[in-house]
């Protein structure tokens, strides 16, 4: 059995496990989630989560592992679920710690196993296009580019975790960047989940809208005062290379 086949089998198994966990979580919580608009329903939900204890944390961490390793799974639903289960701040802390652990493992796996490992996990053509981009080969700009891309909602953050292991960037600095630059996006999801737990859908949407607006303003300000146009180049590069 070839290496690539083994990787595909591993990804399929991981996807099956992730789907099984999601179904299990939904089946476990759905009886109380339908009454979240009432105080009684909210209390029942909290009790259900508290009763799950360490198993609940482990299941949520398993979803986070599958989400980052598989790349194809979106992170927002897991972040929202974390906010619903553990509150805005608790969910934010859980996701931040989980991301730091998983990012560290992936980064050093790439450094140890090399390009072939990344090509087996990710789309080889997409990885090569980004990796060979002039912008991403510039050691002086690479950290700044990563901060921008991790901060902006909608960029392929999990793919960037794999690619970072191939780029001229120091491990600790990248792990800190990939963990903390995500905070605006993660916080919007966990706090939206916390508010959603009270049945307030409108406020959850408002939180997302405010987050996108603030991030957009920050990026515009950076781009305005960035004479070297790193922000603009980074956005164009990632948009072109992901096509």
MARMI-239234 format. One record per residue (C-alpha): residue in three letters; x, y, z. Coordinates in steps of 0.001 Angstrom, whole numbers, padded with zeros to 6 digits, always signed. Last residue first. Example, Ala and Ser with C-alpha at 12.3 -4.5 7.8 and 13.67 -1.06 7.14 Angstrom:
% residues 2
Ser+013670-001060+007140;Ala+012300-004500+007800;
***
This chain:
% residues 243
Unk-008221+029538-007409;Unk-006467+029501-004018;Unk-003330+031106-005454;Unk-005159+034145-006779;Unk-007019+034927-003557;Unk-003964+034203-001374;Unk-001765+036454-003496;Unk-004282+039274-003802;Unk-004767+039370-000047;Unk-001035+039261+000639;Unk-000258+041927-001960;Unk-002801+044308-000460;Unk-001520+043731+003046;Unk+002150+044043+002045;Unk+001538+047363+000264;Unk+005119+048577+000860;Unk+003743+051928+002005;Unk+001564+050298+004639;Unk-000303+053270+006092;Unk-003474+052771+004046;Unk-003223+048981+004043;Unk-003050+048878+007829;Unk-006072+051185+008083;Unk-008025+049101+005553;Unk-007133+045875+007382;Unk-008241+047346+010714;Unk-011520+048599+009215;Unk-012263+045191+007686;Unk-011512+043468+010984;Unk-013907+045838+012735;Unk-016676+045327+010152;Unk-016323+041556+010088;Unk-016480+041464+013888;Unk-019491+043813+014007;Unk-021400+041649+011502;Unk-020594+038469+013407;Unk-021758+039992+016696;Unk-024945+041285+015005;Unk-025734+037779+013757;Unk-025502+036429+017305;Unk-027650+039310+018572;Unk-030392+038385+016104;Unk-030411+034702+017033;Unk-031152+035238+020733;Unk-032224+031768+021906;Unk-030239+031973+025116;Unk-027769+029439+023752;Unk-027423+031717+020753;Unk-025840+034278+023055;Unk-023135+031800+024069;Unk-022757+030619+020475;Unk-022325+034193+019266;Unk-019746+034633+022025;Unk-017879+031568+020776;Unk-018137+032576+017109;Unk-017112+036240+017479;Unk-014277+035200+019794;Unk-012912+032745+017214;Unk-012777+035359+014430;Unk-011247+038079+016578;Unk-008871+035576+018252;Unk-007392+034038+015103;Unk-004277+036228+015277;Unk-003640+034686+018697;Unk-003083+031061+017744;Unk-001584+031322+014255;Unk+000732+034135+015352;Unk+001887+032420+018548;Unk+002504+029151+016686;Unk+004335+031051+013938;Unk+006636+032845+016359;Unk+007419+029627+018199;Unk+008243+027719+015010;Unk+010446+030353+013289;Unk+009380+031220+009727;Unk+011096+030445+006425;Unk+008162+028510+004890;Unk+007572+024771+004570;Unk+006031+024340+008025;Unk+003870+027374+007281;Unk+002179+025473+004434;Unk+000492+023071+006829;Unk-000852+025798+009125;Unk-001793+027866+006054;Unk-004192+025108+004978;Unk-005898+025436+008359;Unk-006227+029192+008004;Unk-007843+029181+004542;Unk-009023+032835+004697;Unk-012706+033391+005539;Unk-012319+035739+008485;Unk-009199+037941+008337;Unk-006884+037626+011339;Unk-005052+034538+010133;Unk-004302+036191+006772;Unk-003044+039438+008272;Unk-000847+037790+010886;Unk+000551+035391+008277;Unk+001496+038253+005953;Unk+003320+040040+008764;Unk+005246+036861+009549;Unk+006190+036317+005895;Unk+007388+039849+005183;Unk+011052+039752+006071;Unk+011448+036099+005056;Unk+010151+036824+001497;Unk+009230+033491-000071;Unk+005527+033990+000652;Unk+005392+037131-001489;Unk+007215+035560-004407;Unk+004599+032786-004513;Unk+006212+029365-004697;Unk+004565+028089-001502;Unk+001174+029461-002508;Unk+001175+027857-005953;Unk+002823+024696-004631;Unk+000152+024233-001954;Unk-002692+024685-004426;Unk-001190+022172-006856;Unk-000529+019599-004137;Unk-004068+019672-002701;Unk-003500+018926+000960;Unk-002735+015837+003048;Unk-000444+014003+000638;Unk+001192+017217-000591;Unk+001857+018275+003009;Unk+003503+014930+003840;Unk+005551+015061+000610;Unk+006794+018508+001551;Unk+008668+017440+004659;Unk+008188+014700+007246;Unk+009967+016403+010168;Unk+009124+020069+009506;Unk+005610+019071+008439;Unk+005103+017035+011614;Unk+006523+019982+013577;Unk+003865+022347+012206;Unk+001060+019806+012565;Unk+001766+019128+016254;Unk+002150+022823+017117;Unk-001057+023713+015278;Unk-002961+021009+017188;Unk-001797+022251+020596;Unk-002274+025969+019873;Unk-005676+025355+018259;Unk-006883+023403+021292;Unk-005691+026113+023704;Unk-007449+028843+021710;Unk-010615+026761+021238;Unk-010929+026045+024972;Unk-010148+029614+026011;Unk-012688+031054+023567;Unk-015303+028550+024708;Unk-014743+029509+028329;Unk-014891+033206+027490;Unk-018117+033007+025477;Unk-019795+030273+027521;Unk-018816+026639+027982;Unk-021347+024616+026001;Unk-022862+027244+023730;Unk-019515+028928+023157;Unk-017874+025599+022325;Unk-020750+024836+019930;Unk-020172+028173+018186;Unk-016466+027370+017856;Unk-017278+023928+016450;Unk-019721+025435+013955;Unk-017130+028112+012965;Unk-014249+025755+012146;Unk-015381+024603+008707;Unk-014510+021000+007750;Unk-012475+020639+004550;Unk-009142+021137+006350;Unk-009085+017466+007429;Unk-006399+017993+010064;Unk-007864+021257+011359;Unk-011469+020064+011595;Unk-010574+016557+012773;Unk-008526+017917+015664;Unk-011263+020402+016611;Unk-013875+017640+016518;Unk-011726+015526+018802;Unk-011356+018491+021159;Unk-015162+018716+021345;Unk-015405+015005+022110;Unk-012693+015255+024770;Unk-014369+018223+026440;Unk-017682+016356+026553;Unk-015997+013236+027919;Unk-014363+015355+030634;Unk-017722+016387+032088;Unk-020851+015211+030207;Unk-022991+016082+033239;Unk-021947+019722+032984;Unk-023120+019841+029365;Unk-026521+018355+030210;Unk-026866+020646+033225;Unk-026135+023693+031058;Unk-028725+022560+028491;Unk-031373+021978+031171;Unk-030707+025447+032566;Unk-031140+026974+029129;Unk-034361+025031+028565;Unk-035796+026217+031875;Unk-034941+029806+031017;Unk-036759+029445+027690;Unk-035420+030165+024205;Unk-033126+027158+024469;Unk-036056+024734+024293;Unk-035068+022898+021097;Unk-031513+022531+022386;Unk-032642+020301+025290;Unk-033571+017138+023364;Unk-030962+018003+020701;Unk-027975+017716+023034;Unk-027053+014030+023002;Unk-028267+013359+019449;Unk-026389+016441+018236;Unk-023215+015418+020073;Unk-023435+011853+018752;Unk-024050+013014+015184;Unk-021052+015346+015432;Unk-018919+012579+016951;Unk-019876+010158+014182;Unk-019129+012794+011541;Unk-015685+013388+013076;Unk-014981+009642+013277;Unk-015971+009195+009633;Unk-013772+012146+008623;Unk-010823+010725+010565;Unk-011319+007351+008895;Unk-011431+009021+005464;Unk-008312+011066+006271;Unk-006416+007959+007409;Unk-007483+006045+004299;Unk-006270+008914+002124;Unk-002950+009040+003973;Unk-002496+005290+003563;Unk-003213+005599-000148;Unk-000611+008362-000470;Unk+002004+006254+001301;Unk+001433+003341-001049;Unk+000000+000000+000000;
***
